Amino acid sequence: MFRFGLPVGFLVGLPVGVLAGLAFTLAAVLTPNTAQASKCFAYVEQVPEFQPSPSSAPGFIPAAFSAAQLAPSVQITYVTHSTFRLETPEGVVIATDYAGFAGAGVVPTVVTMNHAHETHYTAFPDPAIRHVLRGWNPQGGPAKHNLTVEDVLIRNVPTDIRRWDGGAERDGNSIFIFEVADLCIGHLGHLHHKPTPEQLAMIGRLDVVFAPVDGSYTLDLPTMIELLKELRASLVIPMHSFSDSSLRLFLAGMLSDFELDMAKDATIEISLTTLPRQPTVLVLPGR
C-alpha cells in the first residue's frame, strides 16, 4: 500500500521562490472543481515489496503481454517526432504534441500541443477530439490546464521558447504531466531552457519522461542530460532526435547514471510495479 504525504520538514530551507511556486501549483490542483488531486508532489513514504519475475525485467513489458497480475498499466506508443499515444486503464486516449496525426486507432480523447514549430500543433484539430490542450495561451499569458478525464489528471507547467528573431516568447511551451495509474508521466514538449527551481517544484515527481534529444532546436544536450539526471525518473524515453548522431551523443551522456535498453516495438505497457529498478533510458523505434 502506498502512503502519500508531504513532510513539513521537506519545506525547511527551500528558497522563497520555490515555496511560492509549490503553493501556487498545489492551489491549482486542489481546487474544489478538480475531481482528482495531484499525487506527483507527494513523497512516497512506504513502498510495497515487489520482486519482478525474469520475464518482466528490466521493468517494461510488451503491449501483447498479459498483465492481469500486475498493477493497472498505461499503454505508450511512439507515433513520430514528439507525438506519443497514451491509453489509460479506463480507455482514455491521449496524443502529445499533436500536429494532426495521432497514429492508428480511435480518435484521441485528449490532445496536447505546443507551437514552437508547426510539427507540434495544428490549427485544425479533428472536431471529434473532446479536449484540445494548447501549451500556450493565444490570448496571452501562461496556459493553465488542470483537467481530469476519467482516470487521468492532466496539468501543465509553462516554459519559455526562443523566437526566430533571437528574442524569447514567455510561456510559449508547456511541459505536460499525466497522472494515471499512480504514475507521473511527463512530456517536456519543445523545451528550450532548463526549468527554474520554481518550475521544477511545479513539475514534481516524474516516473516516466519523454525528452527531446536533438540538441539544437530544443535544449542543448549537455543541459538536457543534466536536467534528466536531476529529475531521476525511472524511465526516460527519447524523442525529437532527428539523427542517429544526436541520439548516440545523448545516450553516451546518460550511460554513467542510467541503464540503456532498445525496444523492438514502438508500443510498450508500463505500470507502477514494472518500472525499472534502475533508472533506464528506453529507445523506442521511430524518430
N, C-alpha and C positions, 0 to 999 in steps of 0.2 A: 504494500500500500504506500503510495506517495503522500507525503505530507508537505504542503507548501506553506511558506511564511517568509516574511522579510524581517530578520532580526534587527532590533533597534541599534545594536552595536555596529551594524553594517553602515549606518548613516554617519557615524562619528568620523570626522576628518575629511569627508568629501568636500570638494570645492563648492562654493555657493551656487555657481552656475549649474553644476551637475545636479545639486539638490533641486534647483528651480526647474530644470528640465524634467527630472523624475516626477516632481509634484505635478507639473503640467500634464504629463502623459498619463499618470495614474488618474488624474481627474477626468481625462478624456475617456479612458477605458472603463471607468467605473460609474459613468453617468447613468441615471435611472432608466433611460430608454435603451440601454445596452443589455442584450439578453445574455451575454457571456462575458465574464471579466477575464482580463489577461492573466495568464499564468507564466508568461515569459519574463516577468520582472521578479519572480519569486526565486528563492534559493531552495533547491531540493535538500531537505534536511535528513531524509531517510530514504534509502534506495533498496528495493527488493533484491534479494539474491537471485541471480539468473545466470545459468551456465548454458550457453548456446551449444547445440549439437554441431558436430563437424560439418554437417550439410548446410548450416546457417552461417558459419564463419565465412568472411570476416565481419558480417553484420548486415548485409543487404541480401535480398532474395529475388530471384527472377519473378516476373509477373505471373507466370504459369504455375508457380509453386503453391501447393495447398497449404494455407496458413491458418487453418481453423484453430490450431492450438496456441496461436500467438496472439499478442495484443492487436487491437484494430490497426490496420495498416493504410498507408496512403500510397496510391499508385502515381509514379512520376514518369513521364515520357519526355525525352528531349526531342522537340519538334524541329527547331532550326534557330540559329543565331542566338537570340536571348529569350526565345519562346519555349516554355515548358508547359506541359499539360498535366495538371494535378487532378486526381479524382479521390474524393474523400470517402470514408466508410459509408456515409449516407448518400453517396452518389452525386455530390456537388462537383461540377467540373469547372476548373479554373484554367485560363490561359494567361501566361505572363507576357509582358511586352508584346501585346497583340497588335499585329500590323495588317490584319485581315485574314490570316491563315492560322488555324489552331490545330492542324493535324487531323488525322482520321477520327471519326466518331461523331457523337451528337454535338450540337451547338453548345458552346460553353455556357454555364450559368453565370459566370463572372469572368470579366477580362480586366487586366491591369495594363496600363500603357505609360510610356514616357516619351518625351518629344525632342530629345537631343538630335535624333535623325529620323527620317521617315520610315526606317526599317523597324522602329519601335512603337509605332502608333498608326492609327488610321482615322481619318475624318469621317469615315463611313462604316462604322461597325455594323455587323449583322443585327437587324432590328429584333431578332429573336433572343438576343443576349439580354438577360434580365438586369444585370448590373455592369455598367461600364465605369471603371475607376481610373481617372486620369491622374498621373503622378504630378501634374502641375495644375494650377488654377487659372483657367482662361480669363477670369475676372481680376486676376492679380492677387498677390499674397500667397501663402502656402496652401497647398491642397491638404484637406483634412478628411481622412477616411477612418471610420471605425464601424465596421459592418459585420453583423453576424448573419450568416446564411446557413440554416440547418445546423451542422456540426462544426462549422469553421468560423473563426473570428479573423477578419482581415483588417489590418491597420497599416498606416504608413508613417515614415519618418522622412520629411523633405530634406534634400540637399541641394547645393548649387551646381550649375553647369557652366562651362565656358561657351562663349559665343564665337562665331566665326571671325568676328572683327577683333578678337582678343580680349573683349570685356567679359563680364560674368552676368549670368541670369540667376538671380536669387530664387531659391526654391523651385528650380526648373526640373528637378529629378525627384523621384521618391524611391526609397527603399521600402518594399512591401514585405510585411510579415504575416504569415499564415499560421494560425494556431489551431491545430486539429489533432485529434487522437493523442493528446498530451505531448505533441511535438511542436517545436517552434522552428518554422521554416522561413528563411529569409532570402529575398531576391534583391540583389544590390542595384539592379537597374543599370543605367548608363552612368555609373559613379565616376565623378571627376576629381574628387578630393577625399582625403581621409576624413571620416566623420569626427566631429569635435567630441570632447568628453560628454557634453550635454546630449549630443545625438546618440552616442553610444549608450548612454543611460536610457534613452527613449527606445532604443532597439531592444535592449535586454538580452536574455539568454537566447542563443541560437543553437539548434541541434543540427540543422542542415542549411547550407548556404550555397546559393547559385552566384558565382563570381565571374565577372568579365575579365579576361586574361589577355587581351590584345596588346596591352601595354603602351598604347599610343592614343587612340581616340578616347579611351577611358583612363582610369588611373594608371600611372606608370607601374611596371611590375614590381620593383623593389618596395614601393609603398603598399601595393596590393598584398604582397606576401607578408609584409609587416602587420597589416591590418588583420589578415586571416589568422595569423599566429596569435594575435591578441584576442580575437573573437573565440578561438579554440573550439570551434564547432566539431561535432563528432564526424560529420561528413561534409566535405567541400566538393561541389560539382562545378567544373569549369564550363564557361560558355563564352561566346563572342571572341573566339580565338583568332579567326581569320587565316592563320597559317600554322603549319606544324612547328615552325621555328619558335614562334611566341609561346605555343603550348609547351614545347620542350624546355624553354627557359623558365617558364613558370613552375613546371614540375621539378626541375633541378633546384629551384629556390625553396621548394616546400619539403624536400626529402629529409632535411635534418629534424623536422618536427612531426611529419605526417607519413603514414604508410601510403603506398600508391597501389591502385588497382585499376584495371582496364575492363570495362564491361563489354560483352559481346552484343548485347541487346540494348536498344535505346530506351526500353521500359524496365523499371525496377519497382519493387514494393518495399517500403520501409516502415518500421514501427518502432515504438519506444524500446521494445525488447530485442530488436535486431540491429540497433545501432552498433557500429564497430566499437570494439573495446578500446582500440587505439584510434586517435584522430586519423582520418583517412581521406585522401583525395581520390575520387572515383571519376574516371573519364568515361563519359557515355559517347557512343559513336555518333558522328554528325558534327556540324560546325555552324 
